[in-house]
Every structure is written in C-alpha cells, then in structure tokens.
C-alpha cells in the first residue's frame, strides 16, 4: 500500500453534471447517443444497455461525456456507478467523470467507487431528508487511496480474470441447478407415462369412472376434472385491502397467501387452481393444496376432490406437471375460466397407485431439494468470492 496515495476524486479527471434535454421536443429523442438514467446503472463494471437514446440535436441540450467516463448516481440511489467506453449523455441525477487516463483507469475508478469504503463516504456526505443528494463539489472533495496507473491496470486485469472464472463457475452451477429441476420433472413424467396415456385411453367407455376396468388394459382412464371434483367457486369472496381486518387466517389468491385476516370461509383440505393472475406452464405453481381455516378470493378456483377416486396430491401433482395454455382464454387478461377448467383431463390410476407414485416422487423431490440447496450454497460462495477479491484489491493485497 506504500505506493497508494490519498487523492481527491476531483484530481482523477473532469466531473460534470448531466442534463435532460427538453422532453417536449420530439426532435431531441432518437437513436444517436445513449442517454443514461439511474435505472441504467448497477454497482461497478461496464455500463450495460440503456432504456433511452437521444438525437444529435438532443445532445446540444444535454451533456456529452467523452470516453472513457465513469457515471455516478448522485440523487436518490446514491452510489450506483458504471464506466462507459463510448460517448454517452446522462440526466441531472448523474455526475460523470471524464477520466484523465494519465492518472486513472476508468475501469478501476468504477470499481473503486463501488467499494464499501467509498460508498460509505458518498452517503455520509449526502444531504436531503426525503431524497438523498450529493453534489458535484462534495464528490470532488472525497479523498480515496489510488495506486499508480500501471498498478490500477494490473488490478483490473486480475479482477477481470477472477470475474471470468466466477462467471464460468456460476454458469456451470446454474446449468446443474436447471438440470436438477429437469430431473424432478422427468421423474414426474416417467411416473405419469407409466399409465401409457395414449389415444386409446380416451375412448368413451373409459369416461365412465364407475365401470370396472379390463385388467388387460394398462392405460389409465383420462377423466375430466369437473367429474372428479366439487367446484366451490361460489363460496369464495374477495376482500379489498382497506376492508381486511388483520388476523391469523391466510387469505389466498392465485399466487398463494396474499395476506392474513381475522375470519374464514373454509376449514378443510382443498386444492386451489389459479383462475387469473397465475401462470399455467409446466412447473409453475398454478395449483396447490391448502388445509385448515382459510379465506379465498375470486382469482383462484376452489376444488374439493372426490377422495374415493383421486388424491389431492395426485391432482395437484398432475396440474403442475402439465402445460395448461390450451385451456387459457383472453389476451389482455389471460384466464382459466371454470368451463375450460372442467374440461382438463386427469389420468386416473387406482388410489393405491396414486399413493405409491406420490410417495415415490416425494422421496425424489426431497433428495433433489438437498442437492439443489448444496448447489445454491456453492453459487453464493462463488459470488462472495468477487467481493473478497475486490476487498483484497483495495487493501493492496491482490
């Protein structure tokens, strides 16, 4: 650290404050120059894609930062920072540093400004009660430790290599995590397909669930959901948020528990299936089981399975395992209406077979959950390595 010198940020180049061109002038907006706002910034590293661009005419009413520049949010979400290798413009919430390349590397400066120590200084020097603000003059006076330019470049190269390894590791872990999920659904499909769900299983005689199955026929009958469940939609009732009285009873919608209230409609085990505001692709939690006291709003169907024929767990398992998009109506507001829901055909093995499959899949999913948790932990460890590497860099230990 002997070569690292205390340096005011103002000595690393020229700081300027961004400016928004007149929004009422359409000619100011186009595709010529990227226009950066706080929402486009992250915490260190190169600037990514931006939401808006301005025209060359619009640049005359804004501020153009010459590359390489470092862009720092100074109002609201103070401290978000990236560097840009190309000319960019920015709004007044951003202060930009046009880096003096003889004394500083823009990539290093962006990482330095994103470091915990500098972030603390930025917030400590900010003002404002409702919205935090730090002006350009205060930023320029903040003192940071800066090594010689060659050392900055060496540190950036080291960090780039570390980031490349982290990206590769996390990418591999993400693939493994995805494979774990696919393995779980493969297990579901394997069990469901044991019933040989072919067109032969759709013949009219199979729809008579009271008939005795021919032992020679291995296909499971496919029964419309409406014949396997009592639909309790007429009992559900929404409660607007201002009218809810806080309690301990879960208040359910299409995505699960939305709130807790002081009263209930149901007090039993039921299956809920999203009507609107849900997702119905394979693997989406469009259906789920509830038990005990509950209140259900009008955005989710309420099903009471005929348990002499079908298990709640088997029904839920199958509904989550399939893509229900063919039953969805509406474009603006997608919806699984009750009539279409009743038509969904459910494979119906014997109760003993349903019980066996559900138990087997529970064991598979528990084992996969343990494995996925391990992968998640490894991914978190890989990401934390970046923070440790940054800390070592700015301590002069890299």
C-alpha positions as a Python dict, from the first residue, in 0.01 Angstrom:
ca = {
    (1, 'X'): (0, 0, 0),
    (2, 'X'): (309, 230, 15),
    (3, 'X'): (253, 350, -342),
    (4, 'X'): (-118, 418, -292),
    (5, 'X'): (-168, 791, -245),
    (6, 'X'): (-458, 980, -88),
    (7, 'X'): (-622, 1154, -384),
    (8, 'X'): (-933, 1373, -408),
    (9, 'X'): (-1175, 1234, -668),
    (10, 'X'): (-1160, 1572, -839),
    (11, 'X'): (-800, 1502, -941),
    (12, 'X'): (-891, 1191, -1143),
    (13, 'X'): (-1040, 1392, -1430),
    (14, 'X'): (-1320, 1636, -1505),
    (15, 'X'): (-1653, 1594, -1325),
    (16, 'X'): (-1971, 1728, -1483),
    (17, 'X'): (-2341, 1701, -1401),
    (18, 'X'): (-2580, 1554, -1656),
    (19, 'X'): (-2880, 1731, -1802),
    (20, 'X'): (-3206, 1621, -1964),
    (21, 'X'): (-3290, 1785, -2299),
    (22, 'X'): (-3639, 1926, -2337),
    (23, 'X'): (-3872, 1627, -2326),
    (24, 'X'): (-4148, 1817, -2509),
    (25, 'X'): (-3929, 1839, -2819),
    (26, 'X'): (-3958, 1508, -3013),
    (27, 'X'): (-3655, 1600, -3222),
    (28, 'X'): (-3436, 1571, -2910),
    (29, 'X'): (-3501, 1199, -2889),
    (30, 'X'): (-3369, 943, -3132),
    (31, 'X'): (-3107, 671, -3171),
    (32, 'X'): (-2779, 863, -3187),
    (33, 'X'): (-2643, 877, -2829),
    (34, 'X'): (-2720, 665, -2523),
    (35, 'X'): (-2897, 866, -2252),
    (36, 'X'): (-2819, 726, -1907),
    (37, 'X'): (-3052, 747, -1608),
    (38, 'X'): (-3010, 589, -1260),
    (39, 'X'): (-3218, 289, -1367),
    (40, 'X'): (-2949, 200, -1623),
    (41, 'X'): (-2670, 187, -1365),
    (42, 'X'): (-2554, -102, -1146),
    (43, 'X'): (-2267, -125, -898),
    (44, 'X'): (-1931, -125, -1074),
    (45, 'X'): (-1820, -257, -1410),
    (46, 'X'): (-1906, -156, -1765),
    (47, 'X'): (-2233, 19, -1849),
    (48, 'X'): (-2489, -222, -1996),
    (49, 'X'): (-2783, -146, -2221),
    (50, 'X'): (-2979, 174, -2159),
    (51, 'X'): (-3351, 235, -2190),
    (52, 'X'): (-3339, 555, -2396),
    (53, 'X'): (-3130, 740, -2653),
    (54, 'X'): (-3124, 1098, -2771),
    (55, 'X'): (-3058, 1253, -3108),
    (56, 'X'): (-2753, 1458, -3201),
    (57, 'X'): (-2979, 1760, -3169),
    (58, 'X'): (-3075, 1648, -2818),
    (59, 'X'): (-2708, 1634, -2720),
    (60, 'X'): (-2690, 2013, -2757),
    (61, 'X'): (-2942, 2040, -2474),
    (62, 'X'): (-2773, 1782, -2259),
    (63, 'X'): (-2416, 1694, -2154),
    (64, 'X'): (-2197, 1461, -2359),
    (65, 'X'): (-1936, 1270, -2159),
    (66, 'X'): (-1625, 1184, -2357),
    (67, 'X'): (-1489, 830, -2314),
    (68, 'X'): (-1371, 672, -2107),
    (69, 'X'): (-1609, 809, -1847),
    (70, 'X'): (-1743, 699, -1510),
    (71, 'X'): (-2109, 767, -1435),
    (72, 'X'): (-2217, 803, -1072),
    (73, 'X'): (-2572, 842, -943),
    (74, 'X'): (-2584, 1138, -705),
    (75, 'X'): (-2958, 1172, -631),
    (76, 'X'): (-3182, 907, -476),
    (77, 'X'): (-3000, 575, -521),
    (78, 'X'): (-2663, 733, -448),
    (79, 'X'): (-2359, 524, -540),
    (80, 'X'): (-2477, 329, -842),
    (81, 'X'): (-2184, 353, -1081),
    (82, 'X'): (-2055, 220, -1414),
    (83, 'X'): (-1793, 317, -1668),
    (84, 'X'): (-1853, 370, -2038),
    (85, 'X'): (-1606, 314, -2325),
    (86, 'X'): (-1818, 523, -2563),
    (87, 'X'): (-1964, 877, -2562),
    (88, 'X'): (-2282, 897, -2354),
    (89, 'X'): (-2520, 1157, -2222),
    (90, 'X'): (-2699, 1148, -1885),
    (91, 'X'): (-2969, 1318, -1685),
    (92, 'X'): (-2920, 1555, -1391),
    (93, 'X'): (-2926, 1271, -1135),
    (94, 'X'): (-2587, 1160, -1261),
    (95, 'X'): (-2243, 1313, -1225),
    (96, 'X'): (-1995, 1193, -1483),
    (97, 'X'): (-1615, 1178, -1461),
    (98, 'X'): (-1422, 1217, -1785),
    (99, 'X'): (-1117, 1024, -1674),
    (100, 'X'): (-765, 1163, -1707),
    (101, 'X'): (-604, 850, -1849),
    (102, 'X'): (-256, 957, -1739),
    (103, 'X'): (-352, 912, -1373),
    (104, 'X'): (-655, 681, -1367),
    (105, 'X'): (-813, 381, -1538),
    (106, 'X'): (-1190, 420, -1580),
    (107, 'X'): (-1250, 53, -1506),
    (108, 'X'): (-1054, 80, -1181),
    (109, 'X'): (-1231, 402, -1081),
    (110, 'X'): (-1577, 246, -1130),
    (111, 'X'): (-1481, -45, -904),
    (112, 'X'): (-1321, 190, -652),
    (113, 'X'): (-1640, 400, -632),
    (114, 'X'): (-1843, 81, -589),
    (115, 'X'): (-1628, -38, -297),
    (116, 'X'): (-1789, -34, 50),
    (117, 'X'): (-1550, 229, 187),
    (118, 'X'): (-1623, 484, -86),
    (119, 'X'): (-1994, 405, -81),
    (120, 'X'): (-1999, 490, 291),
    (121, 'X'): (-1826, 822, 220),
    (122, 'X'): (-2077, 910, -53),
    (123, 'X'): (-2372, 850, 177),
    (124, 'X'): (-2203, 1022, 473),
    (125, 'X'): (-2151, 1338, 263),
    (126, 'X'): (-2503, 1338, 119),
    (127, 'X'): (-2783, 1565, 232),
    (128, 'X'): (-3160, 1579, 194),
    (129, 'X'): (-3439, 1449, 413),
    (130, 'X'): (-3677, 1292, 162),
    (131, 'X'): (-3433, 1225, -123),
    (132, 'X'): (-3061, 1181, -64),
    (133, 'X'): (-2838, 1415, -270),
    (134, 'X'): (-2464, 1459, -304),
    (135, 'X'): (-2349, 1743, -528),
    (136, 'X'): (-2051, 1753, -762),
    (137, 'X'): (-1838, 1969, -533),
    (138, 'X'): (-1869, 1723, -244),
    (139, 'X'): (-1786, 1431, -473),
    (140, 'X'): (-1473, 1606, -598),
    (141, 'X'): (-1353, 1660, -239),
    (142, 'X'): (-1386, 1294, -132),
    (143, 'X'): (-1038, 1152, -74),
    (144, 'X'): (-960, 797, -185),
    (145, 'X'): (-644, 588, -198),
    (146, 'X'): (-525, 544, -557),
    (147, 'X'): (-227, 340, -680),
    (148, 'X'): (-13, 429, -986),
    (149, 'X'): (-183, 379, -1323),
    (150, 'X'): (14, 60, -1402),
    (151, 'X'): (-98, -92, -1072),
    (152, 'X'): (-459, 6, -1148),
    (153, 'X'): (-441, -178, -1480),
    (154, 'X'): (-284, -484, -1314),
    (155, 'X'): (-563, -493, -1054),
    (156, 'X'): (-831, -460, -1320),
    (157, 'X'): (-673, -744, -1520),
    (158, 'X'): (-669, -962, -1208),
    (159, 'X'): (-1030, -878, -1131),
    (160, 'X'): (-1134, -946, -1490),
    (161, 'X'): (-974, -1291, -1472),
    (162, 'X'): (-1139, -1358, -1136),
    (163, 'X'): (-1473, -1245, -1277),
    (164, 'X'): (-1430, -1470, -1580),
    (165, 'X'): (-1374, -1769, -1352),
    (166, 'X'): (-1670, -1671, -1134),
    (167, 'X'): (-1894, -1635, -1440),
    (168, 'X'): (-1787, -1976, -1568),
    (169, 'X'): (-1840, -2136, -1229),
    (170, 'X'): (-2182, -1978, -1171),
    (171, 'X'): (-2286, -2064, -1528),
    (172, 'X'): (-2196, -2429, -1468),
    (173, 'X'): (-2379, -2428, -1135),
    (174, 'X'): (-2686, -2269, -1295),
    (175, 'X'): (-2685, -2545, -1556),
    (176, 'X'): (-2663, -2806, -1280),
    (177, 'X'): (-2944, -2637, -1085),
    (178, 'X'): (-3158, -2634, -1401),
    (179, 'X'): (-3073, -3000, -1459),
    (180, 'X'): (-3190, -3081, -1108),
    (181, 'X'): (-3527, -2922, -1185),
    (182, 'X'): (-3548, -3108, -1515),
    (183, 'X'): (-3465, -3432, -1335),
    (184, 'X'): (-3754, -3372, -1098),
    (185, 'X'): (-3999, -3321, -1383),
    (186, 'X'): (-3854, -3618, -1569),
    (187, 'X'): (-3939, -3829, -1262),
    (188, 'X'): (-4294, -3692, -1265),
    (189, 'X'): (-4336, -3760, -1636),
    (190, 'X'): (-4191, -4109, -1601),
    (191, 'X'): (-4449, -4198, -1338),
    (192, 'X'): (-4738, -4039, -1528),
    (193, 'X'): (-4637, -4204, -1854),
    (194, 'X'): (-4635, -4544, -1685),
    (195, 'X'): (-5008, -4533, -1747),
    (196, 'X'): (-4949, -4523, -2125),
    (197, 'X'): (-5162, -4214, -2180),
    (198, 'X'): (-5242, -4268, -2545),
    (199, 'X'): (-5548, -4202, -2756),
    (200, 'X'): (-5671, -4546, -2655),
    (201, 'X'): (-5727, -4410, -2306),
    (202, 'X'): (-5975, -4153, -2435),
    (203, 'X'): (-6242, -4389, -2563),
    (204, 'X'): (-6593, -4318, -2428),
    (205, 'X'): (-6607, -4629, -2213),
    (206, 'X'): (-6311, -4504, -2010),
    (207, 'X'): (-6502, -4192, -1912),
    (208, 'X'): (-6744, -4398, -1706),
    (209, 'X'): (-6549, -4397, -1384),
    (210, 'X'): (-6794, -4636, -1221),
    (211, 'X'): (-6719, -4910, -1472),
    (212, 'X'): (-6486, -5197, -1396),
    (213, 'X'): (-6159, -5165, -1586),
    (214, 'X'): (-6046, -5451, -1804),
    (215, 'X'): (-5734, -5597, -1635),
    (216, 'X'): (-5582, -5644, -1979),
    (217, 'X'): (-5596, -5269, -2046),
    (218, 'X'): (-5295, -5094, -1891),
    (219, 'X'): (-5388, -4740, -1995),
    (220, 'X'): (-5520, -4515, -1721),
    (221, 'X'): (-5856, -4357, -1796),
    (222, 'X'): (-5846, -3981, -1859),
    (223, 'X'): (-6131, -3818, -1669),
    (224, 'X'): (-6246, -3454, -1698),
    (225, 'X'): (-6158, -3260, -1386),
    (226, 'X'): (-6519, -3150, -1348),
    (227, 'X'): (-6618, -3512, -1284),
    (228, 'X'): (-6351, -3564, -1020),
    (229, 'X'): (-6401, -3253, -806),
    (230, 'X'): (-6671, -3047, -647),
    (231, 'X'): (-6619, -2686, -756),
    (232, 'X'): (-6663, -2447, -463),
    (233, 'X'): (-6609, -2121, -652),
    (234, 'X'): (-6947, -1985, -545),
    (235, 'X'): (-6828, -1974, -183),
    (236, 'X'): (-6515, -1767, -241),
    (237, 'X'): (-6521, -1393, -179),
    (238, 'X'): (-6266, -1114, -228),
    (239, 'X'): (-6189, -861, 44),
    (240, 'X'): (-6046, -526, -65),
    (241, 'X'): (-5728, -436, 118),
    (242, 'X'): (-5883, -147, 316),
    (243, 'X'): (-6159, -380, 438),
    (244, 'X'): (-5932, -658, 562),
    (245, 'X'): (-5903, -699, 937),
    (246, 'X'): (-5562, -835, 1028),
    (247, 'X'): (-5569, -1178, 1186),
    (248, 'X'): (-5406, -1521, 1163),
    (249, 'X'): (-5617, -1675, 883),
    (250, 'X'): (-5436, -1696, 547),
    (251, 'X'): (-5604, -1502, 265),
    (252, 'X'): (-5535, -1682, -64),
    (253, 'X'): (-5515, -1564, -424),
    (254, 'X'): (-5383, -1719, -743),
    (255, 'X'): (-5020, -1687, -633),
    (256, 'X'): (-5067, -1818, -280),
    (257, 'X'): (-5101, -1634, 50),
    (258, 'X'): (-5166, -1263, -8),
    (259, 'X'): (-5245, -1154, 345),
    (260, 'X'): (-5383, -1267, 681),
    (261, 'X'): (-5735, -1189, 800),
    (262, 'X'): (-5949, -1246, 1109),
    (263, 'X'): (-6218, -1472, 959),
    (264, 'X'): (-6251, -1770, 728),
    (265, 'X'): (-6469, -1928, 460),
    (266, 'X'): (-6327, -2280, 456),
    (267, 'X'): (-6194, -2513, 723),
    (268, 'X'): (-6077, -2819, 534),
    (269, 'X'): (-5821, -2955, 293),
    (270, 'X'): (-5873, -2821, -61),
    (271, 'X'): (-5692, -2776, -392),
    (272, 'X'): (-5663, -2425, -535),
    (273, 'X'): (-5602, -2364, -907),
    (274, 'X'): (-5528, -2019, -1045),
    (275, 'X'): (-5808, -1859, -1249),
    (276, 'X'): (-5636, -1533, -1343),
    (277, 'X'): (-5314, -1368, -1233),
    (278, 'X'): (-5144, -1709, -1240),
    (279, 'X'): (-4902, -1891, -1470),
    (280, 'X'): (-5002, -2221, -1623),
    (281, 'X'): (-4686, -2358, -1786),
    (282, 'X'): (-4533, -2685, -1680),
    (283, 'X'): (-4369, -2647, -1342),
    (284, 'X'): (-4549, -2325, -1250),
    (285, 'X'): (-4720, -2338, -911),
    (286, 'X'): (-5062, -2294, -1068),
    (287, 'X'): (-5219, -2548, -831),
    (288, 'X'): (-5151, -2600, -461),
    (289, 'X'): (-5306, -2760, -153),
    (290, 'X'): (-5440, -2567, 145),
    (291, 'X'): (-5552, -2704, 482),
    (292, 'X'): (-5732, -2572, 787),
    (293, 'X'): (-5903, -2236, 811),
    (294, 'X'): (-5870, -2016, 503),
    (295, 'X'): (-6023, -1730, 309),
    (296, 'X'): (-6005, -1749, -72),
    (297, 'X'): (-6054, -1463, -317),
    (298, 'X'): (-6215, -1479, -662),
    (299, 'X'): (-5892, -1515, -860),
    (300, 'X'): (-5842, -1882, -781),
    (301, 'X'): (-6065, -2187, -830),
    (302, 'X'): (-6152, -2391, -522),
    (303, 'X'): (-6162, -2771, -572),
    (304, 'X'): (-6279, -3042, -333),
    (305, 'X'): (-6156, -3370, -489),
    (306, 'X'): (-6373, -3681, -469),
    (307, 'X'): (-6129, -3867, -246),
    (308, 'X'): (-6289, -4202, -323),
    (309, 'X'): (-6137, -4155, -668),
    (310, 'X'): (-5845, -3916, -655),
    (311, 'X'): (-5591, -3786, -403),
    (312, 'X'): (-5545, -3412, -355),
    (313, 'X'): (-5172, -3467, -400),
    (314, 'X'): (-5216, -3658, -728),
    (315, 'X'): (-5446, -3392, -871),
    (316, 'X'): (-5207, -3113, -774),
    (317, 'X'): (-4904, -3302, -900),
    (318, 'X'): (-5059, -3354, -1241),
    (319, 'X'): (-5191, -2999, -1279),
    (320, 'X'): (-4847, -2856, -1200),
    (321, 'X'): (-4676, -3107, -1431),
    (322, 'X'): (-4870, -3012, -1746),
    (323, 'X'): (-4887, -2707, -1969),
    (324, 'X'): (-5242, -2574, -1945),
    (325, 'X'): (-5201, -2298, -2206),
    (326, 'X'): (-5454, -2461, -2442),
    (327, 'X'): (-5724, -2405, -2179),
    (328, 'X'): (-5643, -2038, -2122),
    (329, 'X'): (-5871, -1771, -2269),
    (330, 'X'): (-5823, -1396, -2304),
    (331, 'X'): (-5531, -1199, -2446),
    (332, 'X'): (-5516, -884, -2235),
    (333, 'X'): (-5606, -1072, -1916),
    (334, 'X'): (-5530, -1445, -1953),
    (335, 'X'): (-5779, -1658, -1764),
    (336, 'X'): (-5860, -2020, -1691),
    (337, 'X'): (-6236, -1997, -1670),
    (338, 'X'): (-6441, -2261, -1490),
    (339, 'X'): (-6587, -2417, -1803),
    (340, 'X'): (-6243, -2474, -1958),
    (341, 'X'): (-6101, -2593, -1625),
    (342, 'X'): (-6370, -2861, -1601),
    (343, 'X'): (-6253, -2999, -1938),
    (344, 'X'): (-5894, -3068, -1828),
    (345, 'X'): (-5849, -3445, -1841),
    (346, 'X'): (-5678, -3603, -1543),
    (347, 'X'): (-5517, -3951, -1559),
    (348, 'X'): (-5680, -4178, -1301),
    (349, 'X'): (-5481, -4477, -1178),
    (350, 'X'): (-5606, -4662, -874),
    (351, 'X'): (-5582, -4492, -536),
    (352, 'X'): (-5311, -4737, -434),
    (353, 'X'): (-5113, -4649, -745),
    (354, 'X'): (-5164, -4277, -686),
    (355, 'X'): (-5040, -4319, -329),
    (356, 'X'): (-4734, -4514, -441),
    (357, 'X'): (-4638, -4262, -710),
    (358, 'X'): (-4690, -3960, -485),
    (359, 'X'): (-4474, -4118, -213),
    (360, 'X'): (-4201, -4208, -460),
    (361, 'X'): (-4194, -3859, -609),
    (362, 'X'): (-4187, -3704, -262),
    (363, 'X'): (-3870, -3902, -192),
    (364, 'X'): (-3719, -3796, -527),
    (365, 'X'): (-3800, -3429, -472),
    (366, 'X'): (-3664, -3431, -118),
    (367, 'X'): (-3334, -3573, -242),
    (368, 'X'): (-3323, -3320, -525),
    (369, 'X'): (-3402, -3036, -285),
    (370, 'X'): (-3098, -3127, -74),
    (371, 'X'): (-2878, -3138, -385),
    (372, 'X'): (-3015, -2807, -514),
    (373, 'X'): (-2954, -2644, -176),
    (374, 'X'): (-2591, -2754, -198),
    (375, 'X'): (-2560, -2605, -547),
    (376, 'X'): (-2722, -2280, -431),
    (377, 'X'): (-2472, -2257, -146),
    (378, 'X'): (-2183, -2309, -388),
    (379, 'X'): (-2320, -2039, -618),
    (380, 'X'): (-2344, -1793, -327),
    (381, 'X'): (-1987, -1880, -229),
    (382, 'X'): (-1867, -1812, -585),
    (383, 'X'): (-2040, -1473, -590),
    (384, 'X'): (-1897, -1378, -249),
    (385, 'X'): (-1550, -1454, -387),
    (386, 'X'): (-1586, -1146, -608),
    (387, 'X'): (-1648, -925, -306),
    (388, 'X'): (-1349, -1073, -124),
    (389, 'X'): (-1134, -1020, -433),
    (390, 'X'): (-1242, -655, -455),
    (391, 'X'): (-1170, -604, -86),
    (392, 'X'): (-822, -754, -130),
    (393, 'X'): (-759, -533, -432),
    (394, 'X'): (-839, -210, -250),
    (395, 'X'): (-638, -323, 52),
    (396, 'X'): (-334, -366, -173),
    (397, 'X'): (-329, -741, -113),
    (398, 'X'): (-415, -864, -462),
}
